[in-house]
Amino acid sequence: MFTIKTAFGRAASGSFGISTFWLLFFAIAILDDTERREKKGRKKRESAAAAPRKPGPPSGSPRF
C-alpha cells in the first residue's frame, strides 16, 4: 500500500523524476548518433559516386 501512495503522490506533484540534465544528456547522445550516421552515409555515397564505371561492350559486338 505504501508504494501505491508514493506513486500517486509523485504523479500528483507534477515531478516526473527525470532531471533536465538527463534530458540534455539524451538529446546530445541522439544528435551525436545522427551526425555519425550522416557522415557514414555521406562517405558511402561519395565512394559509390567516385567508383569507376565498367566499360560496356562495343556497339557492334553481339550480345550473348
FITI-83836 format. One line per 2 residues: number of its first residue (from 1); their letters; for each residue x, y, z of C-alpha. Coordinates in nm, 3 decimals, decimal comma, always signed. Layout:
! FITI-83836
NUM> A> X Y Z ~ ... .
This chain:
! FITI-83836
1> MF> +0,000 +0,000 +0,000 ~ +0,293 +0,230 +0,070 .
3> TI> +0,422 +0,204 -0,290 ~ +0,080 +0,295 -0,429 .
5> KT> +0,067 +0,606 -0,210 ~ +0,417 +0,702 -0,323 .
7> AF> +0,331 +0,652 -0,690 ~ +0,014 +0,855 -0,666 .
9> GR> +0,187 +1,126 -0,465 ~ +0,463 +1,154 -0,724 .
11> AA> +0,210 +1,171 -1,010 ~ +0,007 +1,438 -0,831 .
13> SG> +0,310 +1,653 -0,754 ~ +0,394 +1,706 -1,122 .
15> SF> +0,757 +1,599 -1,084 ~ +0,832 +1,300 -1,303 .
17> GI> +1,171 +1,226 -1,152 ~ +1,377 +1,296 -1,465 .
19> ST> +1,603 +1,596 -1,445 ~ +1,693 +1,850 -1,708 .
21> FW> +2,048 +1,712 -1,702 ~ +1,936 +1,368 -1,822 .
23> LL> +1,708 +1,516 -2,088 ~ +2,002 +1,720 -2,218 .
25> FF> +2,229 +1,415 -2,199 ~ +1,992 +1,202 -2,410 .
27> AI> +1,937 +1,484 -2,659 ~ +2,313 +1,520 -2,711 .
29> AI> +2,352 +1,143 -2,749 ~ +2,078 +1,133 -3,014 .
31> LD> +2,226 +1,427 -3,206 ~ +2,574 +1,273 -3,191 .
33> DT> +2,442 +0,943 -3,325 ~ +2,258 +1,122 -3,606 .
35> ER> +2,572 +1,311 -3,705 ~ +2,777 +0,990 -3,707 .
37> RE> +2,521 +0,814 -3,928 ~ +2,511 +1,108 -4,170 .
39> KK> +2,890 +1,109 -4,203 ~ +2,891 +0,736 -4,267 .
41> GR> +2,618 +0,767 -4,531 ~ +2,794 +1,059 -4,697 .
43> KK> +3,116 +0,857 -4,724 ~ +2,924 +0,567 -4,879 .
45> RE> +2,755 +0,791 -5,135 ~ +3,081 +0,964 -5,227 .
47> SA> +3,268 +0,637 -5,271 ~ +2,986 +0,493 -5,483 .
49> AA> +2,978 +0,805 -5,700 ~ +3,357 +0,807 -5,742 .
51> AP> +3,380 +0,440 -5,840 ~ +3,498 +0,399 -6,199 .
53> RK> +3,237 +0,270 -6,438 ~ +3,298 -0,058 -6,611 .
55> PG> +3,317 -0,010 -6,988 ~ +3,045 -0,184 -7,184 .
57> PP> +3,093 -0,397 -7,493 ~ +3,148 -0,220 -7,824 .
59> SG> +2,829 -0,120 -8,001 ~ +2,881 -0,356 -8,295 .
61> SP> +2,954 -0,675 -8,099 ~ +2,688 -0,943 -8,049 .
63> RF> +2,546 -0,995 -7,700 ~ +2,518 -1,345 -7,565 .
